[in-house]
Amino acid sequence: MRRIVFVLAAILCAAANLAFAQNSRRNSRGGNMEIKIKITAKGKVLDAVLEDNATSRDLVSKMPFTVEMLDLYGREMCYRFPDALATSSTRSGGYEVGDIAYWPPRHSLVILYEQNGEHFSRVHLGKVKGDVTIFDNAGTTKVTFEKAEDEIRARVK
């Protein structure tokens, strides 16, 4: 009987260690993490949260930076990087107001501020947590992207 209890205890310990190791690897890849940033435009600061993916990490590695974003299609602010960012998987479909995305064909960083129902393929980077109506009819606008002072990588709930 003792032998059975000992074997069961050893199996349970091994299973717990395996689960911990798998969870640690998943966390180190960043699939369930987020990165806090600040976006400043027209004298206002917007908080945003980026998913932890290859494209977001490449974007954050360039921070802080200030760029002139174009107001395109009455729905988005867009900056086209001279060189491509690293890309992770793209998704096709609709978007939400406040989404931050990367459109690989033109190396475009995009903040979507108005909904028009369009569907398109993009890398989803994250979401602006503030009021993006500051971009309505903004025209070309200087926008600063930087890590939040309290940048914390936290589990996405």
URLIN-V124567 format. One line per field, one symbol per residue. ss: DSSP state (@ for helix, = for strand, . for the rest). phi: phi as a letter, one per 20 degrees, with the letter a starting at -180 (. if undefined). burial: b if it has 9 or more other C-alpha atoms within 8 Angstrom, else e. A space follows every 10 residues. Layout:
ss: ???
phi: ???
burial: ???
This chain:
ss: .@@@@@@@@@ @@@@@@@@@@ @@@@@@@@@. ..======== =..======= =..@@@@@@@ @...====== ==...===== .......... ===.....== ===@@@.=== ==.......= ========.. .@@@@..... =======... ...==..
phi: .gffffffff ffffffffff ffffffffen fcdbcecdcd blmdddebcd fecgffffff fefebcceee edmmbbeccd ffcfegddfe cdqfcdgnfd ccdggdleec dedbecnfdb eaefdrbfed eeffeglfmf cfcddbffge gcecffe
burial: eeeeeeeeee eeeeeeeeee eeeeebbeeb bbbbbbbbbb beeeebbbbb bbbbbbbbbb eebbeeebbb beeebbbbbe beeebeeeee eeeebebbbb bbbbeebbbb bbbbbeeeee bbbbbbbbbe ebeebbeeee bbbbbbbbee beeeeee
